[in-house]
Structures are given as C-alpha cells and as structure tokens.
Amino acid sequence: MEIWKLLVLFLCAFFGGTAIFLVKSDKSQLLKLILSFSGAYLFAITVLHLIPDAYHGGDGENIGIFILIGFLLQVFLEQFSEGVEHGHIHKHDHTQVFPWGIMISLCLHAFLEGMPLAKDQHNALIYGIALHHIPAAFALASILMQNHFKKTKIVMFISVFALMAPLGFYVSNGISNGSIGGVENYFNRIMGIVIGIFLHISTTILFESSVDHKVSKRKMFAVLLGISIALIGYFTSGDTHTH
C-alpha cells in the first residue's frame, strides 16, 4: 500500500473543497480548465491502460457487459448528484437542507474511482483522479455554503468525501492481493464497472466543455495537454510491449 497515493487523493479533494473559504471572486473558468484537462487525461488513461488490462484478465470476453453496467450506473448516480462530479454548481433554496442525494452519490462515485489505483503500477491514473476531485469538492462545498451550513460542518462533509477515493483504493488493494477473501476473482468485473464510470465522466466533461460544438483555445490546449501527458506516460511505461 502506497501511503503517498492515499494522501494525494485526500488532500486534493480536501483542499479543493475548503478553497471555497478563500475564493473571493468567480473562479469558474479556472475550474472548467481543470475539468477539461482531467477529463481528457482520464479518457486517455482509460483507453490506453484500463480497458486493455481489463480485457487481458480472466473474464475478458464478458468485460464489455460490466463496462456498460458502469456507464449506466453513472447515469443513475447523476440523477441524485446533479452533475456535481463534473464541477456543476447549482443554486439551491436558502434553507439548511442537507443534500443527501448529492452527498451519497458523490461518495459512492469517489469510492469507485479509487478502485483502479490498485493496478496503477505506473502511477498514470492517480493524478487524473485527484485533479478531477478538486472541482467536484469545490462544487459540493459551494452547495453546502449556499444552504447556510456552518464552516465546521462543511469541512466535516468535505473530509468525508475526500476519504472516499482513498478508501476505494484501500479496499481494491485488498481485493487484488487476495487479503479480502473470495472476491479477488471478480476484480476485473469491478474494474469493468469503473471503466464504464470513467468513460461516462470523461466524455461528459469533454462534451460539456464546448458551446455550439466549439471549444475555446484555452480549453483545447487543456484537452491536448491532458491527452499528451497520458500518451507520454504510456510510451515511457513499457505498456506498449505488454498489450
């Protein structure tokens, strides 16, 4: 278990959420650029690493079914999260009503996103997931602030969200090395579900980054940068010889 990965996952989400207390001006354009970069990076990593790994496993002939399940699961989760995992910030009524649907679906989403890290031998995925959680945590904190929650409660809920991806990594690590008995044989199927989630999230981010099918130069640069970094990691990791 690599402790530094747990810390990166937690700290990025935590500071992404608590940054709401420091931001005095509208940073939506910066968040959109971060989203565009992380979306492109996640998509490239999914295509270059996760999908080939899943199909080379013991259940490769059926993995497409689980990818579809994961895709549809994310569609279902977004009915409750309202797209917060894409960095969407929605206006809510000015009453202190806790957004349970958003919180639970976001936590489940983050937990599942942490699971592929058990097989992230070349550290290709960790940074994309960590960056992806920064705008998601910021959007969650914004919603809680709009609903007039106290700072201490906002920090507490952001901490819970920030713990989910490290927890997913910890659990999947136990599954993959067999310390959680009886489920290691299903690890590739779990990865298929996560791949479906990643495909939905990353493509939605990329599609939403354009208006009238036009992408600004800054967003195009962020997308190309994300894909380029993924490709550099792919060609320098030796994966081209194993797939």
N, C-alpha and C positions, 0 to 999 in steps of 0.2 A: 504493500500500500504506500503510494507516494503522497506524503503529507502536503507537499507544496501544491499539488493539484487541488486538494480539498480547500486549502487557504485561498488560492486564486479564485476558485468558484465562489466561495463565501464572500470574500472581500469585494469582488467586483459587483455582485448583486447588492451587498450591504451599502457600500459607498454610492452605488448608483441610486439607491432609494433615499438614503439620508442626504444626498446632494440637493434634495428639494428644499432643505432649510437654508442652503447657501445661494441658490439661484435667485437673483433679483430681477432678471429680465428673461424674455422669451428665448429659450434655447431649442425650440422645436426643430429648427433647421439643422443644428448640430446633431440632435438625436436622430433625425432622418438619415444623415450621412453615415452615422454609426450603424444604423439599421441596414442601410444599403450594403455597406461593407460586410457586416456579419452575415447577412442573408446570402450574398454571393459566395462568401467563404464556406458557409455551412453547406450550400448546394454543391459546391465543387468537392468538398471533402466527402460528402455523402456518395457522390458519383464515383470518385476516384478510389476511395478506401472502403467505406462501409458496405456498399452494395456488392463489390467483388468478394469481400470477406464473407458476407452472409451466404452468397451462392456457392462458395467453396466449402461450406460447412456440411455437416452430415444430413441436413434436411433441405439441401439446396433446391430440389425440384419443387418444393411447396412454398418457398420463401416469398414468392410473389403474392400469395394469398395474405400473408401476415403483413406485408407492406401495404396492401390495400386496407387491411383492418386498421393499421396505424393511421393511414391517411383519413379514413372515415372517423376514427376516434378523435382526431384533432378537430375535424369539422364539428363533431358533437361538443367537444370541450369549449369551442369558441362561442357556442350558444350561451354559455354561462360567463365566460371570461370577457366577452365583449371586445375581443381583439387586443387586450392589454399586452399579451405576449409579443405583439407587433409594435408596441410602443404607443398604442392609441390611448388618448386621454379623453374620457367622456365627461360631460357635465352631469352632475347628479343633484338631486334635491338637497337643499341645505338643512338636512336633518341628520342626526347621528345614527344612521342605519348602517350596520356593518355589511359590506358586500360579500356575503358568504359564497355565492356562486363564483365570483371573480377569484376570491382567495383560494378556494378549494381546487378549482380547475387550474389555476396558475401553479399551485404547489404540485399537483399531480403531473402537470406538464414539465416542470423543472426537474422533478424526481426522475421521470422517464428520460429526459435529455441527458442526465448524468450517467446513465447506464452504459452507453457505448465506450466510456472512458476506460473501462476495464481492459479493452483491447486496443487502446490508443497508444501503441508501443512507440510511435514516433512523435507523440505529442502534437499531432496535427489538428486534433479536434478541440482540445482544451480551451484555446484562446477564442475560437469562434463562439463556443457556448458561453464563455464568460462575458464576452463583449455583448452577445445577444441579450443577456440578462440585465445589463445596465439600463437600457431604455425601458425594459419591462418593469423593473423595480421602481424606476422613476415614475412611470405611469401609475403603478399601484399606490405609491406614496402620495401622488397628486390627488388621486381619487379619495384616499383617506383624509387628506387635508381639506378637500372640498366638503367632506362630510363632517368637518369640525372635530376630528379626533385630536386628542392631546398628543404632544410630541412624543411622550414616553410610550404611548400605545402604538403610534406609527412606527417608532423604532423597533418595538417588540414584534409587530407583524412583519416588518421588513426582514427582521432577523430570522423569523420562521421561514419565510420564502427563501432567504439566502441559504438556509441549511438544506433545502430540498435536493438540489443538484449534488452536493457532496454526499448526502445520504444515498441517492441513487447510485453514485459511483461506488460507495462502500458496499451496498447490497449486491450490485452486479459483480464486484470483485470477488465477493464470497461465493456467488453462483458459479462464476467462471473457473475458480480454482477448486470447486467441489466442497468447500467448507460448509456451505448451506446445502445439506444433503437432498438428493432426489430431484433437483430441478436443473442441474447443470446440463442435462440432455436437451433442455428446452431453451438454452441460452440463445441459439441462433434465431429461434422464433421470436423471442423477446426483442432481439436486435432488428428483426424484420418490422415489428410494430414501431420501434423507434425510428427506423429509416423512413417509414411512411409519414410519421410526425414531422421529421426533418424536411422531407420533400414538400409537405404542405406549407410549413412555416416559411421556408426559404423562398419558395416560388411566390407565395402570397406577398412577402416583403418586396420582392423584385417587381411584381406586377403593380403593387400599390405605390411604388416609387415613381411611377410615370403618370403624367396627366395627358389625356388625349394621345396616349401611346408615344409621348415624347419625354425624354429623360434629359435633365439638365447636365451640363458638362461636369459639374462637381459630383453629381450622383453617378454619372457614367465612369468617372475616374475612380470613385469609391468601389463600384462594382468590379471594374477591371483589376483594381488593386487586390481586392479580396480573392478573385479567381487566380491572379498571378501568384500570390503568396501560396495558395493551395497547390498550384502546379509546381512551384519551386520545391515545396516540401515533398511532393510526390516523386519528382525526378531525382531528388537527392537522398531519398529514404531507402531506395532499393526495391520499392514495391513493384516497379516495372518488370522486375525479374521474377516475381512470385505470382503475378496474376496473368 
